[in-house]
Amino acid sequence: MKSSRFAALAAAALVCPGLVLVSGSPASANPAAGAPGAHNAITDVPGIQVGQVQSDIAPYLTGTSVVYMPQMSVASVDQRGGAPATKETDLLSPLNSNPGVNAIQLGGSSMYGLSATNGIIRWLEDRGEGVRVGAGGVAPIVPAADIFDLGRGGDPKARTSAEWGYLAAQATSDGPVRQGGVGGGTGARGGGLRGGVGTASVHLGDGIYVGAMVIVNPAGSPVDPADCTLYGVKFGIGDEFAGYKAPKKKECNPPSTAAQQPANTTIAVVATNAPLEKAAAQRMSGNAHDGMARAISPIHTLGDGDTVFAVSTGKGEALQINDPADTRQLNAIFNAGASTLARAIAKAVLSSESIGNTTSYCDRYPSACKGMKQLKQWRTQGNAPTVTPETFAQASQALAQTPVPAPPAADNGKPKPKAAPAGNTTQQDSQNGMVLASGNAGGPSVPTGVTTGLLAAGILGVGLLGMHLRGRRRGQASDQLA
């Protein structure tokens, strides 16, 4: 019976917005119901991994974050901002047939950064992950949303590309997630302060988790102008924000949001290992926007591209929004998603550090953060490699060539040639097919084998024709002089 897995949730009492405490003893591997997971991150949700890369070396101030599902998972999306930079979101409608997603990108570099998904897609293709298409082929599904951070490191053309996505995918793990000015949140800012990446989780009991990961880059502000506290802190669990205090009155002079750059966006993924139908995932993404509204004001402006993806990694009979027996369980999950996202927003702002002329919350209001010993852990735990010329070159080389197999040859009794290793552009490639190479034109490189010979012959022919024409012109000139 599908509701048996959620018996504890059905008996739960909502003790604060979005949190559920359940009766019974949880499994030893799980924390108490209502407590954060082991990492207090989206990676506490079984089946979720995160990878991040970035550069804050001028003229760069941008990066890419990837939420990766090793097993294709049900997902949907709700987009409410007035200026989104998104990709493949139509696939996630419950009205469309797409079965799930392999990964979701939360990136920087606005619409240009959407090209980073090409690297994630290639990494997935190389692993054979995606929707099966044709004979042995796959179509990896990677929706994306990006924030506007162009030019914040100096040059608007210093932005992410396919190489960045490939490197972020390589860095994925189910461990701790680094927060603050990293990954897709490297160039984030909002409310006159530096934004960034934040994440949080909660265990609902019975092994069911809800997690959130967010990039905070709003047109609005996460700071309450009345006392300069963070809106999202009030949704903290236990000692999550231990040591945090309202700033001293002499520090409380919040920056005005009126002069902020109008191009902004807050983007997020909320996830659970409860099995959800696609329509329930869409409802979860919509409800999670309430978490944004609790932690940022104003939200969903015409200058924002606010977007929330929802993912369900759970297997088994899915909870359905039109089944009354599932209503209480779904409401508990949806409410937890909203509150967890609000907590993640507060953690992103607290974890960020000043850079250039963009001040962090903790530097503007030092008395608020002075007693928070956990900030160092939030800022340093987890892997978030910096993109260097060397790693970029390595990723570029990995992406440069895609071996294309030749059509099957007729069986004439002769042994077939062995396939050359991928990326080995030797004579063997001319026997097995051709190699497509990326370049400025985005098209194939010069084919090999016989085609190369024909091309050389063509060039020679053009040269001979040119010599012939020059000879004729000299002859005509001699006649005229005579």
C-alpha positions as CSV (number, residue, x, y, z in Angstrom):
1,M,0.0,0.0,0.0
2,K,1.5,3.2,-1.1
3,S,0.6,5.2,2.0
4,S,2.3,2.7,4.4
5,R,5.7,4.3,3.7
6,F,4.3,7.6,4.9
7,A,2.4,6.3,8.0
8,A,4.5,8.6,10.2
9,L,3.8,11.6,8.1
10,A,0.1,10.9,8.1
11,A,0.2,11.1,11.9
12,A,2.4,14.1,12.1
13,A,1.6,17.4,13.7
14,L,2.8,20.6,12.0
15,V,4.8,22.3,14.8
16,C,6.1,25.2,12.7
17,P,5.7,26.3,9.1
18,G,7.0,23.6,6.8
19,L,8.3,21.2,9.4
20,V,6.9,17.9,10.5
21,L,7.7,16.0,13.7
22,V,6.7,12.3,13.6
23,S,6.2,9.7,16.3
24,G,8.2,6.5,16.4
25,S,11.9,5.8,16.4
26,P,13.7,6.7,13.2
27,A,16.2,4.4,11.6
28,S,19.6,4.7,13.2
29,A,21.1,6.1,10.0
30,N,18.6,9.0,10.0
31,P,18.5,12.0,12.2
32,A,15.4,12.7,14.3
33,A,12.3,13.7,12.4
34,G,12.2,17.4,12.0
35,A,16.0,17.8,12.1
36,P,18.3,18.6,9.2
37,G,20.1,15.8,7.4
38,A,23.8,14.9,8.0
39,H,25.1,17.6,5.6
40,N,22.1,20.0,6.0
41,A,22.2,20.1,2.2
42,I,20.3,19.0,-0.8
43,T,22.6,16.0,-1.0
44,D,21.0,14.5,2.1
45,V,18.2,13.6,-0.3
46,P,19.1,10.1,-1.6
47,G,19.8,10.1,-5.3
48,I,21.0,13.8,-5.4
49,Q,24.6,14.9,-6.1
50,V,26.0,18.4,-6.6
51,G,29.0,19.7,-8.5
52,Q,30.2,23.3,-8.7
53,V,33.0,25.3,-10.5
54,Q,33.8,29.0,-10.7
55,S,36.3,31.7,-11.2
56,D,36.6,35.0,-9.3
57,I,39.8,36.0,-11.0
58,A,39.2,39.2,-13.1
59,P,37.7,39.6,-15.5
60,Y,35.7,36.6,-14.4
61,L,33.2,36.5,-11.6
62,T,30.8,33.7,-12.5
63,G,30.4,29.9,-12.3
64,T,28.2,26.9,-12.7
65,S,26.4,24.6,-10.3
66,V,24.9,21.2,-11.3
67,V,22.3,19.1,-9.4
68,Y,22.8,15.6,-10.8
69,M,20.6,12.5,-10.5
70,P,22.4,9.2,-11.3
71,Q,19.0,7.7,-11.8
72,M,16.7,9.7,-14.1
73,S,14.2,11.4,-11.8
74,V,10.7,12.9,-12.1
75,A,11.0,16.7,-12.2
76,S,8.9,19.8,-12.9
77,V,9.3,23.6,-12.7
78,D,7.5,26.8,-11.7
79,Q,8.8,30.1,-13.2
80,R,7.4,33.3,-11.7
81,G,10.0,36.1,-12.4
82,G,9.5,38.5,-15.3
83,A,12.9,38.0,-17.0
84,P,14.0,34.3,-17.0
85,A,17.0,32.8,-18.6
86,T,15.9,29.2,-18.9
87,K,16.3,26.1,-21.0
88,E,14.2,22.9,-21.5
89,T,11.5,24.0,-19.1
90,D,8.6,23.0,-21.4
91,L,9.7,19.4,-21.2
92,L,8.9,19.4,-17.5
93,S,5.2,20.2,-17.9
94,P,2.9,17.3,-16.7
95,L,1.2,17.7,-20.1
96,N,4.4,16.6,-21.9
97,S,5.8,13.1,-22.2
98,N,9.4,13.6,-20.9
99,P,9.9,10.9,-18.3
100,G,12.4,12.8,-16.1
101,V,15.7,14.6,-15.9
102,N,19.4,13.6,-15.5
103,A,20.6,16.9,-14.2
104,I,19.6,20.5,-13.6
105,Q,22.0,23.4,-14.1
106,L,21.8,26.5,-11.8
107,G,24.4,28.8,-13.4
108,G,25.8,32.3,-14.0
109,S,26.4,34.2,-17.2
110,S,22.7,34.7,-17.9
111,M,21.5,33.5,-21.4
112,Y,25.1,32.9,-22.5
113,G,25.7,30.5,-19.6
114,L,23.0,28.2,-20.8
115,S,25.6,26.9,-23.2
116,A,27.3,25.2,-20.2
117,T,24.6,22.6,-20.3
118,N,26.2,21.3,-23.5
119,G,29.2,20.2,-21.4
120,I,26.9,18.5,-18.9
121,I,25.0,16.8,-21.7
122,R,28.3,15.5,-23.2
123,W,29.5,14.2,-19.8
124,L,26.2,12.3,-19.4
125,E,26.3,11.0,-23.0
126,D,29.8,9.7,-22.4
127,R,28.4,7.8,-19.4
128,G,25.5,6.4,-21.4
129,E,22.9,8.4,-19.3
130,G,19.7,9.8,-20.8
131,V,16.6,8.9,-22.7
132,R,17.3,6.0,-25.0
133,V,17.1,7.1,-28.7
134,G,17.9,4.9,-31.7
135,A,20.4,2.1,-31.6
136,G,22.6,2.7,-28.6
137,G,22.1,6.5,-28.4
138,V,21.0,8.6,-25.5
139,A,19.5,12.0,-25.1
140,P,20.4,13.4,-21.7
141,I,17.8,15.8,-20.3
142,V,19.3,18.8,-18.6
143,P,17.0,21.8,-17.9
144,A,18.7,25.0,-16.7
145,A,18.2,28.4,-15.2
146,D,20.8,31.1,-15.0
147,I,21.2,34.3,-13.1
148,F,22.3,37.7,-14.5
149,D,25.9,38.4,-13.4
150,L,27.4,39.6,-16.7
151,G,30.3,42.0,-16.3
152,R,30.5,41.9,-12.5
153,G,34.0,40.7,-12.7
154,G,35.1,43.2,-15.3
155,D,34.3,42.0,-18.8
156,P,30.7,40.9,-19.9
157,K,32.3,38.4,-22.2
158,A,34.1,36.6,-19.4
159,R,31.4,34.0,-19.0
160,T,30.8,30.2,-18.7
161,S,30.7,27.8,-21.6
162,A,30.4,24.0,-22.3
163,E,33.8,23.4,-20.6
164,W,32.5,24.9,-17.4
165,G,29.5,22.6,-17.4
166,Y,31.7,19.5,-18.1
167,L,34.0,20.4,-15.2
168,A,31.0,20.9,-12.9
169,A,29.6,17.6,-13.8
170,Q,33.0,15.9,-13.2
171,A,32.9,17.5,-9.6
172,T,29.5,16.0,-8.6
173,S,29.3,14.1,-5.3
174,D,26.7,13.3,-2.6
175,G,28.8,14.9,0.1
176,P,28.8,18.4,1.7
177,V,28.0,21.4,-0.5
178,R,30.1,24.5,-0.4
179,Q,28.0,27.7,0.1
180,G,28.5,31.4,-0.5
181,G,30.2,33.0,-3.5
182,V,30.8,29.7,-5.4
183,G,29.5,27.9,-8.4
184,G,26.6,29.6,-10.1
185,G,26.4,32.1,-7.2
186,T,29.9,33.4,-7.6
187,G,28.8,36.7,-9.2
188,A,25.4,36.9,-7.4
189,R,24.3,39.9,-5.4
190,G,21.0,41.4,-4.2
191,G,19.7,44.1,-1.9
192,G,23.1,45.9,-2.2
193,L,24.9,42.8,-0.8
194,R,26.7,39.8,-2.2
195,G,24.5,36.8,-2.8
196,G,25.5,33.3,-3.5
197,V,24.7,29.6,-3.1
198,G,22.8,28.2,-0.1
199,T,21.5,24.8,0.7
200,A,19.5,23.1,3.5
201,S,17.6,19.9,4.3
202,V,15.1,18.3,6.7
203,H,14.3,14.8,7.6
204,L,10.5,14.3,7.8
205,G,10.7,10.9,9.3
206,D,10.4,7.4,7.9
207,G,13.5,8.0,5.8
208,I,11.9,10.8,3.8
209,Y,14.0,13.9,3.1
210,V,13.4,17.3,1.6
211,G,16.3,19.5,0.4
212,A,16.8,22.7,-1.3
213,M,19.7,24.5,-3.2
214,V,19.4,28.1,-4.2
215,I,21.4,30.9,-5.9
216,V,20.4,34.2,-4.4
217,N,20.6,37.1,-6.8
218,P,17.4,39.1,-6.3
219,A,16.2,42.5,-7.3
220,G,14.7,42.6,-3.8
221,S,16.5,42.2,-0.5
222,P,16.9,39.3,2.0
223,V,17.2,42.0,4.8
224,D,14.3,43.3,6.9
225,P,14.8,47.1,6.8
226,A,13.1,47.4,10.2
227,D,16.0,45.8,12.2
228,C,18.4,44.6,9.5
229,T,17.9,40.9,10.3
230,L,17.6,38.3,7.6
231,Y,14.0,37.3,6.9
232,G,15.0,33.6,6.4
233,V,16.7,33.1,9.8
234,K,13.4,32.8,11.6
235,F,12.8,29.5,9.8
236,G,15.9,27.9,11.1
237,I,15.8,24.5,12.8
238,G,17.3,24.0,16.2
239,D,20.8,25.6,16.5
240,E,21.2,25.9,12.7
241,F,21.7,29.7,13.1
242,A,23.3,29.5,16.5
243,G,25.2,32.7,17.4
244,Y,23.2,34.9,15.0
245,K,21.9,38.2,16.5
246,A,20.1,41.2,15.3
247,P,22.7,43.8,14.2
248,K,23.4,46.7,16.5
249,K,21.3,49.7,15.9
250,K,24.3,51.8,14.8
251,E,25.1,49.2,12.1
252,C,21.5,49.1,10.8
253,N,21.6,51.3,7.7
254,P,20.4,48.9,5.0
255,P,21.3,49.8,1.4
256,S,18.5,51.0,-0.8
257,T,17.5,48.5,-3.5
258,A,16.2,51.3,-5.8
259,A,19.7,51.8,-7.4
260,Q,20.4,48.1,-8.0
261,Q,20.9,46.7,-11.4
262,P,17.4,45.6,-12.7
263,A,18.6,42.3,-14.2
264,N,18.5,39.8,-11.4
265,T,17.1,36.3,-10.6
266,T,16.8,33.8,-7.7
267,I,16.8,30.2,-8.9
268,A,16.5,27.0,-7.0
269,V,16.0,23.2,-6.9
270,V,13.9,21.5,-4.2
271,A,14.1,17.8,-4.0
272,T,12.6,14.8,-2.1
273,N,13.0,11.1,-2.2
274,A,9.3,10.6,-1.7
275,P,7.9,9.3,-5.0
276,L,5.9,12.0,-6.7
277,E,3.9,12.0,-9.9
278,K,5.0,14.8,-12.3
279,A,2.0,17.0,-11.4
280,A,2.9,16.7,-7.7
281,A,6.4,17.7,-8.6
282,Q,5.1,20.8,-10.3
283,R,2.9,21.6,-7.3
284,M,6.0,21.2,-5.1
285,S,8.0,23.7,-7.2
286,G,5.1,26.2,-7.1
287,N,4.7,26.0,-3.3
288,A,8.5,26.4,-2.9
289,H,8.2,29.9,-4.3
290,D,6.5,30.7,-1.0
291,G,10.0,30.1,0.6
292,M,11.4,32.8,-1.7
293,A,8.7,35.2,-0.6
294,R,9.4,34.5,3.0
295,A,13.1,35.2,2.7
296,I,13.3,38.0,0.0
297,S,11.2,41.1,-0.5
298,P,10.1,42.2,-3.0
299,I,10.2,38.9,-5.0
300,H,9.1,37.9,-8.6
301,T,9.6,41.4,-10.0
302,L,9.7,42.1,-13.7
303,G,13.5,42.3,-13.4
304,D,13.8,38.9,-11.9
305,G,13.8,35.5,-13.5
306,D,12.8,33.6,-10.4
307,T,12.6,29.9,-11.2
308,V,12.2,26.8,-9.0
309,F,12.7,23.2,-10.1
310,A,11.3,20.3,-8.1
311,V,12.8,16.7,-8.3
312,S,11.6,13.4,-6.9
313,T,14.1,10.7,-6.7
314,G,11.8,8.2,-5.0
315,K,10.8,4.9,-6.6
316,G,7.5,3.0,-6.2
317,E,3.9,4.1,-6.5
318,A,3.8,7.8,-6.8
319,L,1.9,10.2,-4.6
320,Q,-0.8,11.9,-6.6
321,I,-2.4,15.4,-6.1
322,N,-5.9,14.1,-7.0
323,D,-5.8,11.2,-4.5
324,P,-7.3,12.4,-1.2
325,A,-5.4,9.6,0.6
326,D,-2.2,11.4,-0.4
327,T,-3.1,14.9,0.6
328,R,-1.6,15.1,4.1
329,Q,1.7,13.5,3.0
330,L,2.0,15.9,0.0
331,N,1.1,19.0,2.1
332,A,3.8,18.0,4.6
333,I,6.4,17.6,1.8
334,F,5.4,20.8,0.0
335,N,5.4,22.9,3.2
336,A,8.9,21.5,4.1
337,G,10.1,22.5,0.6
338,A,9.1,26.1,1.1
339,S,10.6,26.4,4.6
340,T,13.8,24.6,3.6
341,L,14.2,27.0,0.6
342,A,13.8,30.0,3.0
343,R,16.6,28.5,5.2
344,A,18.8,28.0,2.3
345,I,18.4,31.6,1.2
346,A,19.5,32.8,4.6
347,K,22.5,30.4,4.6
348,A,23.6,31.7,1.2
349,V,23.6,35.3,2.3
350,L,25.5,34.5,5.6
351,S,28.0,32.3,3.8
352,S,29.0,34.9,1.2
353,E,32.1,37.0,1.6
354,S,32.9,40.5,0.3
355,I,34.6,40.8,-3.1
356,G,35.6,43.9,-5.0
357,N,33.1,46.6,-4.2
358,T,30.3,44.2,-3.3
359,T,30.0,43.9,0.5
360,S,28.8,40.8,2.3
361,Y,26.0,40.8,4.9
362,C,28.4,39.8,7.6
363,D,30.8,42.6,6.7
364,R,28.1,45.2,6.7
365,Y,26.6,43.9,9.9
366,P,29.5,42.3,11.8
367,S,27.7,42.2,15.1
368,A,25.0,39.9,13.6
369,C,27.6,37.2,12.5
370,K,30.3,37.6,15.2
371,G,29.1,34.5,17.2
372,M,28.4,32.2,14.2
373,K,31.2,29.6,14.3
374,Q,29.5,27.5,11.7
375,L,30.2,30.0,8.9
376,K,33.7,28.7,8.2
377,Q,32.3,25.2,7.7
378,W,29.6,26.5,5.3
379,R,32.2,28.4,3.3
380,T,34.8,25.6,3.1
381,Q,33.2,22.2,3.2
382,G,32.5,20.5,-0.1
383,N,34.3,20.6,-3.4
384,A,34.1,23.6,-5.6
385,P,37.1,23.7,-8.0
386,T,38.3,26.9,-9.6
387,V,38.4,26.8,-13.4
388,T,41.9,27.4,-14.5
389,P,43.5,27.6,-17.9
390,E,44.8,24.0,-17.4
391,T,41.4,22.5,-16.4
392,F,39.6,24.5,-19.1
393,A,42.0,23.1,-21.7
394,Q,41.5,19.6,-20.4
395,A,37.7,19.9,-20.7
396,S,38.0,21.5,-24.1
397,Q,40.0,18.6,-25.3
398,A,37.5,16.1,-23.9
399,L,34.7,18.0,-25.7
400,A,36.7,18.5,-29.0
401,Q,36.0,15.3,-30.8
402,T,33.0,13.0,-31.0
403,P,33.7,9.7,-32.8
404,V,31.0,8.9,-35.4
405,P,30.9,5.2,-36.4
406,A,30.9,4.3,-40.0
407,P,27.9,2.5,-41.6
408,P,28.2,-1.3,-41.2
409,A,30.2,-2.8,-44.0
410,A,28.9,-5.7,-46.1
411,D,30.0,-9.1,-44.7
412,N,32.5,-10.3,-47.3
413,G,34.3,-12.7,-45.1
414,K,37.1,-10.3,-44.3
415,P,37.8,-9.4,-40.7
416,K,36.5,-5.9,-39.7
417,P,39.0,-3.3,-38.5
418,K,39.2,-2.7,-34.8
419,A,37.8,0.6,-33.6
420,A,40.3,3.3,-32.6
421,P,40.0,4.8,-29.2
422,A,37.8,7.9,-28.9
423,G,39.8,11.0,-29.7
424,N,42.5,9.1,-31.6
425,T,42.6,10.8,-35.0
426,T,44.8,8.3,-36.8
427,Q,44.5,6.5,-40.1
428,Q,42.2,4.0,-38.2
429,D,39.6,6.8,-38.1
430,S,39.4,6.9,-41.9
431,Q,38.5,3.3,-41.8
432,N,35.8,3.5,-39.2
433,G,34.2,6.8,-40.1
434,M,35.0,10.5,-39.5
435,V,35.6,12.7,-36.5
436,L,33.5,15.7,-35.8
437,A,35.6,18.5,-34.3
438,S,34.3,21.5,-32.5
439,G,35.4,24.9,-33.8
440,N,34.3,28.4,-34.5
441,A,31.9,27.3,-37.2
442,G,30.6,24.4,-35.0
443,G,30.8,22.0,-38.0
444,P,32.7,19.0,-39.0
445,S,36.5,19.0,-39.5
446,V,38.1,17.9,-42.8
447,P,37.0,14.3,-43.4
448,T,39.7,11.7,-43.6
449,G,40.7,8.8,-45.9
450,V,39.4,8.9,-49.5
451,T,37.6,12.2,-48.9
452,T,40.9,13.8,-48.0
453,G,42.4,12.6,-51.2
454,L,39.5,14.0,-53.3
455,L,39.8,17.3,-51.5
456,A,43.6,17.4,-52.2
457,A,42.9,16.5,-55.9
458,G,40.4,19.4,-56.0
459,I,42.9,21.8,-54.6
460,L,45.5,20.7,-57.2
461,G,43.0,21.1,-60.0
462,V,42.2,24.6,-58.9
463,G,45.9,25.4,-58.9
464,L,46.4,24.0,-62.4
465,L,43.4,26.0,-63.7
466,G,44.9,29.1,-62.2
467,M,48.2,28.5,-63.9
468,H,46.4,27.9,-67.2
469,L,44.4,31.2,-66.9
470,R,47.6,33.2,-66.1
471,G,49.3,31.7,-69.1
472,R,46.4,32.8,-71.4
473,R,46.6,36.3,-70.0
474,R,50.3,36.5,-70.7
475,G,49.7,35.4,-74.2
476,Q,47.0,38.0,-74.8
477,A,49.2,40.7,-73.3
478,S,52.0,39.7,-75.8
479,D,49.6,39.9,-78.7
480,Q,48.5,43.4,-77.7
481,L,52.2,44.6,-77.4
482,A,53.0,43.2,-80.7
